Amino acid sequence: MGRGPCDGMTKDRIRTFTMANRAAWDASAPLHGTGAHWEQLLADAARSGFSVLDAHLTATLRQLDLSGKTAVQIGCNNARELLSLAALGIRPEMGIDQSSAFLAQGRQLANAAGVQLRLVEADIYDLPTGLGSFDLALITIGVLNWMPDLEAFFRVVAGLLSGGGRLVIYETHPFLELFDPASARPHEPAFSYFETQPQEVNEAIAYDGQDHGAGETGYWFIHPLGDIVTACIRAGLRVVELTEFPHTIREPEYDIYEGRAAQVPMSFCLVAQKDAAL
């Protein structure tokens, strides 16, 4: 049997991790909201058909026939992906994140796109009441591994879905968490797939593969794929599809694991549905 996502995890301990992760993301936000890349993102958001979604996620969402349906993104960061849903005819209505600094960037992008969004600053484990329910809940890369308690997380996600609503998760594959691309032997496992203790993240959080120095300490959790699927099911969601991919959606340093003869799984997409009667 695998480990339970809640083993030894009290509410106080969960809050300790989530508050630390909030500080880490807030401290890193200035790296993302300035410079040429940010200015280009603002300009792109103002254009018709704006989308930062890759072909795989776009195809998955198109197949679900969600045109005209409402969407919430959990861990929305600066809302660039949430805003991208409009290009698929999906109504982006709410983004939830606990980083006020990234939500401020999200408001700038929404203004540039001319889209009205409700961006909610909150700890996902302690959401305000009355947020409503949605036809689509979207979770993308860099969310699950910051979550100390998967079962509690998915219960909250399920509560944000309307009856018949779909959950789409497009994330890094947990198998990739075994490797450290910066090590002397990057193709040998550096971490256990079944590690239960969080890894400290002490560097500033960035996506460009560059060293931006020290940041606030955050906590990264390795969740095996079995734990992710099981937590989803226990929250009352029916898994419809689980697709594993050989391509990376991680930082550039992980490119070394792509396109090999002995290819490891690098990302996955899970689609689940809430019972219409719930």
N, C-alpha and C positions, 0 to 999 in steps of 0.2 A: 504493500500500500504506500502511496505517496504521502507527503506531509500535508496537514491541513493548513489552509491559508491563515487561519486564526490562531495557530498554536502559540500560546503564551502571549497573545497580543491584547493588552487591555486598552480601554478607551484613552487613558492618559498616555500610554506609550504610543498609540496611533497619533495622537495630537502632537506629541513631541516630534515625531518624524515629519508630519505634514507641515508644522510650523517652520521647521528647519528647511524643508524643501521650498516653502514659500519665500523665505529670506534668500535662498540661493538663486531662485529665479528672478526675484526683484533686483538683486544685485547685478545680475547678468543682462538685464533688459537693455541698458544703454548700448551694449554691443550690437543689438539688433535694430534699434530705432534711429540710427544715424548712418550717414555715409551713402555712397553711391548705390549700394544694393537696396537700401531703404527707400531712397528717392525714386529708384526705378519701380519698386513695388507700389509705391503711392501712385505713380503715373500709370502703371498697368491697371490698378484697381479702378481707375476712372474710365477705362475703356470698356466698351460693350463686349460681352463674352468672357470677361476676366475669369481665369482659373489657374490655380497652381497645382491642381490634382494631376497625378500621372495617369498614363493610359490604363493601367490595371485597375485602379480605384474608380476611374471614370467608367470603365466598362461594367464593373460590378454594380455601380449605382444605376446605370442605364438599364441593366437587365431587371432591376427591381421595380421599374415602372413607377417612380415616385413623383412624377410631374404633378405640381400643384400641392404636394404634401408638405407638411411642416417639419422643420429639423431643429434639433439641439445638438451642439457639440460639447462634449465633456472634455475638459482640458484643452480649451480652444486657443490658448496662447494669444496671438495677436489677431485672431479671427480670419486670417487669410484663406484658410481652407473652408471655413463656414461660409464666407462670402462667395467662394467659388461654386457652391451648390446652386446658386441662382442661374448659372450658365446651363445647368441641366434641368431647369424648370422647377427645381425644389425651392421651397420658401425658407430661407435661413432666418430663424426667429430668435434663437437664444444661444448664447455661448456662456459657458461656466468655466471659470478659472480662479485660482486663489491669488494670482499675481496681479496686483493693481497696476503695476508698471506695464505689463504686457497688455492688459485690458485697455489702458490709455492709448496704446498704439493701435489696438483694434478699433477704437472709436475714430481715430484718424483715418484708418483704411475704409471704415464704413461710410464716413463722411465723403471721402473721395469717390466711393462707388455709388453714393446716393442711395444707400440701403439703410433702412431703419432696423437696428438690432437691439435686443435687450442683452446687455453684457453684465453678468452677475458675478461679483467677487465673493467667493465663498469656499470654504473647505468642503470638498465633496462629501465628507463624512458627517457634515453638519450643515446641510442645506436649509435655507429658509423655507417655510411652508408656502403653498399656493403658487408654485412656479408653473403649474399646468402640465399637460401631457402632449407628446409629439409623435408624429408618424415615423420619424427617423431619429435615432441617436447615433452620432458619429464619434468614433474614437480613433485617433491616428497615432503615428509613431511618437514615442516618448511620453506616454501616459501610464501604461500599466506598470512599468518598472519603478515608478515613483510611488506606487500604492502599497502600503504596508499590509493591507488586509483585503484580499481579493473578494471574499464572499460578501463582506459588508459593502464593498464598492459596487458589485454587480446588483445587489439588492436596491441600491440607490438608483442605478441606471435603469433597472426594470421599472421602478416607480415613476420614471420620467417618460415612459412609453405609454401610448394609448393602446387599447385592445387591438391586436393585429399589427401593431407597430413593429418596425424592424430595427435591429442593432447591427451596425457594420463596424468591425474593428479591422484596421489595416496597420499592422505593427511589425517591428523587428521580430525575427524568429528567436525564441528562447535559446535554441541550440547555438546561435551566434554568440551568446553571452559567455560561452566557455572560453573564448579566445581573446587575447590581448594583442592588438595589432602593433603596439609599441614595444613588445617584448623582443628579446634576442631570437626567440624561436616562435614566431607569431602563429605558426600552423599547428603547434602543440597546445592541447588544452591547458589553460592557466587557472581556470576556476571549475568548481564542481557544478554540474547541472542541478544538483539537489541541495545547493547551499541555502541555508535558511537565514543566515545572518546578513544584514544589509551591508553593502559596500559604501564606504565614505567617498563622496565626490567633493574634492577640495578645490578643484580648478574652476575658473569661470566657465559657464556653460555657453558653448558656441557651436555652430553647425559647419564651420568652414575648415575644420581640421587644424586650425592654428592655435598656438599656445597664447592665451590672453592673460596669463598669470593666475594668481590665487583668487578664489571667490569665497562666498559663504559656504560652509559645509552642508551638503545635502546627502540624502541616503537613497541608494539604488538597490532594488530588490530583484533577484532572479526568480521568475515564476515559470516553472515547467509548463509546457503546453497542456499537459493533462490537468494541471491545477486550474488553468485559465478556462478550459472547456467545462470542467466540473463545477467551478464557481458560477459560471454562466447558467448551467442547467439547474443548479440548486436555487438560483434566483427566480426560477419559474420560466426561463426562456428556452425555446426549442431551437436547437442548432440545426440550421438548414443547410449550411455549406461551410466547409473548411478547406481552403486552398493554400498550399505551401508553394513558395516561389524560390527560384535560384538567384534572384536579383536583390541587390542591396538598396535599402532606403535609409541607411545610416550615414554617418559622417564620412568624408572622403577617405580616411585612413582604412576603412573597411572594404574598400574596392579591391584589395589584394585577395579577398576570399571569393571573388566572383569570376565566372568563366573558366573554371578548372575542370579537368577530366573527372576528378573525384569531387564532385560539387556538394557542398553542404547547403542545407536550407538556410535562407537568409531573411526571408520575410514571410508573412502569412496574412490571409484575409479570412475572417470569420463572419458569417451572416447568421443571425438568430432572429426569432420572431416571438412576440408575446401573444399568448392565447387571446383570441378576440373576446372571450368571456371574462377575462381578468380585468 
